[in-house]
Amino acid sequence: MTFSDAITRVPQPFQPDIGVEVAGLFAAMPGGFRDLIEGTAGCSPYLAGLLRREANWISQLAERSADALRDEVIAQVRAASGSDAGDQFRQAKRRIALLTGLADLGGVWPLEDVTGALTDLADACVDRALKTLVAAEITRGKLPGLSEIDVDTAGGMSVLAMGKMGAGELNYSSDIDLICLFDETRFDPDDYHEARAAFIRVTRRMTALLSDVTAEGYVFRTDLRLRPDASVTPVCIAMETAERYYESVGRTWERAAFIKARACAGDIKAGEAFLDRLTPFVWRKHLDFAAIEDAHDMRLRIRDHKGLGGKLVLDGHNMKLGQGGIREIEFFTQTRQIIAGGRDPSLRVRGTVEGLDRLTQAGWISADVTTQLQANYRAHREVEHRLQMIGDAQTHDLPSGEDGFARLAAFMGTTSDALKLGLTERLTQTSQLTEAFFAPDAPEAPRDGAAEYLETWRSFPALRSPRAAEIFSRLFPDILRKLDAAAKPEEALQAFERFLGGLPAGVQVFSLFEANPQLTQLIVDICTASPDLAAYLSRNAQVLDAVLGGEFFSEWPMADGLSRDLSERLASLPDYEAQLDLARRWQKEWHFRIGVHQLRGLIPPETAAAQYADLAEAVLRALLPAVQGQFSSKHGEAPGRGACILAMGSLGVGRLSAKSDLDLIVIYDAQGVDASDGRRPLTTRAYFAKLTQALVTALSAPTAEGKLYEVDMRLRPSGQSGPVATSLEAFGSYQLEQAWLWEHMALTRARPIAGDAGMIAAIEAVRAQVLTQPRDAAKVAAEGQEMRRRLVDAGRTGSTWDVKNGPGGVQDIELFAQALALQARDIGRQTADQIAAAVSAGLLSTADGEALSRAHMAFGRVTQAGRLLLPGTLDLDALGEGGRAMLLRDLAAEDLLVLGEFLEKCRKTARRVIDQTFAAMGADGKGA
């Protein structure tokens, strides 16, 4: 398809005589091309001049494509050299300006191709100018230690394209925003100042080469003011200096600017490495809703400075900075990227249109809003380009007066009335969509007494900064309204006060609430239901990020999915300490999700218990390789098949609560290898002992992100007196020849969960061999009774709400079920399965089995609620109204009195069944 065939629109000549005159220069060209020339020249004095000057060159479009002409011009720029390089750049600028103008006006190129061609030209000119000038400095001996071979990398100098150039979105008559840096590591420290002076000269000369207006015109107006502390720093600074600045005093607007940053010239590799090092500055690890207020303040300052506030008036309206303009859409997109891009790398894109798409894909913006903003952005950019094409002016202002609007309308192939109507609709719609994000409706006035609360809370750490206090004062009326709606408002307010008092800082949390009002209801729900979860939130408010991350209410990924996710995240971090911190943040977010889902009634307690266990299993499966990798870097690869984690107790059963410790045994199989072969080798036994200690430390040692789990290893062979890691052979022989019966009972709940698949199978085979041995019923009953007596003697007597301890409680039922499983020679782990096996073996009646299972389930639900809601044993006096309601909901009880009576009945029945069954098995006397 020829250029003429691709034309889909043409301007209407505002000055027909000029249009006809210039079109006459192209008599040999196709009619459609002449129509485009006539409309273009009749509307734009600037393009009319270019058409006259470059008529022969642009006429090549009769036989060649616009893409081919563009690529040829860019190639000529990259090959330019000598004293006339500046003139070559200016000729290239004229030609690209003419080509992109016609391709844009004729609808041949979409917006991305137009802005892309302008950006490609800027990249080529900056790079060629830079390398030419650096080469001159090297020739003069002003860059110590460098030679001709360093010219290709500009001697370590790198130019970052910022703003629209960085994003590949240059407008038709755009300035280019650059940051010039040099890699100080390329030079001896003694030569630093001389090299720095040379690069400053290069930068100034490069800027002049591009910006100065000569008889041939200019290339690009160049702006260097985005560099760090531009009022006091030189035009080119060392990368290390820039890094220190951003790490110490970098501001939100600078973070936003670096979303679009791109190494465009000179030492591209060094520039990209610099941008990589700035990643933690630009992309915060937690959702950063404080950026919204920063961006909003910036918008208001721009409006005030430029006098752009007030009611929308089209005459003279600034399409870039004014109400509903281009910058509004860019701020809207970049601020959302800043908020969430630290957690979601898919959002780290430079282009505005692509950024909106990515935000929609991640669930941050609705598809309708993205479609509207993208359409308005393209239309705004088209208007912007027409305004600039008229006279090659860096303007964004709409005309003032009907004559100007008539010219612009003709240039856009429409009428003044239609143009104004479209502009008004798009600007208004953009303003409404973005303003709602940056400045939501003001909250209702607080109720009487609110001011007293605010004044009382001023001493809290979260409210000490003026900014935090200001944001919270806007939030408080809505929070107070929600607290007033609770069943017991004063109790809810006290719980919220404890939450607020525990926050170490407030700006980020309050900004998050302000941007996401649904979170305030969640906080109120938590404060009224779970004082312990509220206290946890005070210390770990960042877990609220997960609620907004898009997957908080998605399907549970199970242990396999969780393990894969965490393993991939850990693998992306080479630093071990960073891996430990990431694992902690990741675990806290999933742990919080489970608690909230249970609190809200989205999952029953049994599902919550299984999910807590899935989470712990996933952490162990993902973290074990990371610990082994770190350990092997010093001591060599693990001998043989390495280590395997055997989960005991509640984790082995796959049922944990919100505060469960992990009962673990580490088993290894060295396969005859005596020692590791690392740079600091260890004997096999010492290797796995130290590896186990490293694993326990990785799980339980507090880092800046807290800890993962407390670990209990007392169930290992020989208990605390035995080695912390046991060989597979020793584990098997111990269990078969030396273990006490209570250890076999514990083994009924064991489950290998992490390590070599062959070892997992071998451990499971040992377990099955042990558990399927024939047993003496009287001995099993006698030892079971003895264990019950010891628990009572130790003070574990239980009560109505202390359902874990005492005769007939959770622990009693589980010990009994384990004993029955041994007698029934069953390898099931779940208490309900063990009870069912005992019924099948004739050790229990069906009715007794059902009664035990019913009691165990009820007690389990009370335990799950208690561990989520309170720090210790379930205490009804300390339980909030919401917590009481949750407890009654989960146990389908009318009130606490009825529930208490039901629990006592369950305990009494369970005790009777256990006593009678053990007695029937031959135990002497009653149990507890």
Secondary structure, DSSP 4 states (H G I P E B T S, - for coil): --HHHH----PPPSSHHHHHHHHGGGTTS-HHHHHHHHHHHHH-HHHHHHHHHTHHHHGGGGTS-HHHHHHHHHHHHHH--STTHHHHHHHHHHHHHHHHHHHHHTTSS-HHHHHHHHHHHHHHHHHHHHHHHHHHHHHTT-STT--GGGGGGGGGEEEEEEHHHHTT---TT--EEEEEEE-GGGS-GGGHHHHHHHHHHHHHHHHHHHH--BTTB-S--EE-TTSTTTTTS-SEEEHHHHHHHHHHH--HHHHHHTTS-EEEEESHHHHHHHHHHTHHHHS-SS--THHHHHHHHHHHHHHHHHT--SS---TT-BTTTSTTSHHHHHHHHHHHHHHHTTT-GGG----HHHHHHHHHHTTSS-HHHHHHHHHHHHHHHHHHHHHHHHHT----BPPSSHHHHHHHHHHTTS-HHHHHHHHHHHHHHHHHHHHHHHSPPPPPPPPTTHHHHHHHHTTSGGG-SHHHHHHHHHHHHHHHHHHHTSSSHHHHHHHHHHHHHH-S--HHHHHHHHH-THHHHHHHHHHHH-HHHHHHHHH-GGGGGGGGSS-TTS---HHHHHHHHHHHHHHT---HHHHHHHHHHHHHHHHHHHHHHHHTTSS-HHHHHHHHHHHHHHHHHHHHHHHHHHHHHHH-SPSTTEEEEEEEHHHHHT---TT--EEEEEEEE-TT--B--SSS--BHHHHHHHHHHHHHHHHHS-BTTB-S--EE-TTSTTGGGS-SEEEHHHHHHHHHHT--HHHHHHHTT-EEEES-HHHHHHHHHHHHHHHTS---HHHHHHHHHHHHHHHHHTT----SS--SSSTTSHHHHHHHHHHHHHHHT----SHHHHHHHHHHTTSS-HHHHHHHHHHHHHHHHHHHHHHHH-SSS--TTTS-HHHHHHHHHHTT-SSHHHHHHHHHHHHHHHHHHHHHHHHHHT-SS---
